[in-house]
Amino acid sequence: MNLPDEDSAFHYLAKLVNQKEGLVGNPLSFNRGRHMVLQTLQGNNYYCLFKREFFMTFGDHFPTFIFHNPNLRGVAESINDEWLEKAIKLDAILLFIHPDAKVYWAYPMMVKKLGLVRKQESANVYNSADYSGQETVINEVTYHVPVKLLKRYDVV
């Protein structure tokens, strides 16, 4: 399966979660439609992120962690600190969906407690959502979790 963008990925994910757990209400989207929150009939909240690719240079950025945990070598997922805090406040489980339709989950407090934090060296420039021409410059702080610690949601 190929899910080329957030819309198709979130449509697929909402359908998957609804089949497994049933959905309550309509999905809520955040971060200009790049994140979504789902509530289920089973009482779970999910904070969903569409990820085009894994954090491929994980080992390069966290060599000490890899040295002490060689079994976790490889790629990782990442989430901006602002969105991780939002997921924690919503008591939501993180769902990472990829274009190949694979869905991974993690508890946000586990991600935070790992303490694998990185501040971007080069700033990202964002244009205002109201088209005013204003720009915001941010050196994002992101948390990382090795994919080997994640569980698959899309597999029974």
N, C-alpha and C positions, 0 to 999 in steps of 0.2 A: 504494500500500500504506500502511496506517496501523498503526504500532506504538506503542500508547498508553503502554506502561510498560516497565520494565527486563526483566521476564520475557519478554514477547513479542519485544522487540528482541534480547535475547541468544539466545533460541531461534532466531530467524531468522539471526542472525549466525553462530552455531555451525554451522548447516546450510550457510550460504554458504561459510564457511571450509572446512568438511569437503568440500564439492563441489569446491572449487578446489585444496586442498592435502592433504586428509585430516587427521583429528585423532588425537592420541595421548591416550588416557585421557579422563577427564571434565574439563569446565571447572572451574576454581577460581574462587570468587567472593570478593570483598573489599568492604570499605566498606559493610557491611550489604546486600550483594547488588546494589549499584549499579555495581560494577566486576567484570570477569571476566578471567581469564587463560586463553588457549588455546595449546596446543602442537600443532604440525603435523608430519606425516610428512616434510615438506620441510625441517624443522629451524628453522622460524620460531616465535618466541614472540610472542603478541599481548596487549597490555594494552588491554582494551576498556572504553569509557565510553559510557553512554547519555546523550545530550545532548538536552534538550527544545528548546533554541534556541541560536543562536549568541550570542556576546558582541557585542551590537548597538552598544554605545557605545565600541568599540575606538578609533576615531579621536579621540574626546573625551579619552580617557585617555592616549593616546600621540601628541599632535600633532607633536612633534619628529620622531618616527619617520616619520609620514605625510608631513611636509614633505620629508624626505630620500628617501622611498620612495613617491611619490604613486601609483605603479602598484599598491601593496598596500592602498590605501584600501578600506574596506568593513568587513565583519564578521570576527570571529576566533573561534577555539576557545580554551578555557582549561582548565587542569588545575592542581589544588592542588599545591604544591611537594612535599608528602609523597608523593603518588601518582606524581608525575613521578620522584622519586628511586627509588621502588619499581620503576617500569618500567625505569629505567636499570640497577638491580641485577639485574633479571630478564633483562636483555638483550632486552627486548621492544619491538616496534614498537607505537606507539599506534594504536588504531582507535577513531574517534569515530562512533557510529551515531545517527541521528536518527529521529524518528517517521515520516518519509516513506521510510524504509529506505535512504537514502543513507548510504554509509560512506566516510569519509575517513581517510587514514593519514598518519603522520609519524614520523620518528625522534625519540625523546625528547631526544637530545643536540642536535639541531638546534633544538628548541623551547627548550632551556635556553640554548644559545649565543646565541640571538636577544636574550636579556636583557630581554624585555618583561615585567617583573615588577610586580605591583601588590599592595599590602596593603590589605585591606578597611578602610574607615573605621569602619563599624558592625560590631559583633561578631555572630557567629552563636552561638546557644545550642543545645547538643546534649544530649539526655537520655541517660543511661547505658543501654547495651544490656542490662544485667542487670535493668532495671526497679527499681533501688534508689532512684530519685528524684533521684540526683545529676545535676548539670548541669555541662557543660564550656563555657566561654566562649572563643571563638577568633576572632581577627582573622585570617582566612585570608590566606595569601600564595599568589597564583596566577601562573602563567606563561601567556602568550598567544602565539598564532601566527595570523597572517592566514590566512584560508581560502584565499586565492589561492596560498599556498605549499604547501597540502595536495594530495595526490593522491587520486584516487578508487580505492577498493578494489573496489567493487561493479560497476565497468565493466570489461569485458574489454579 
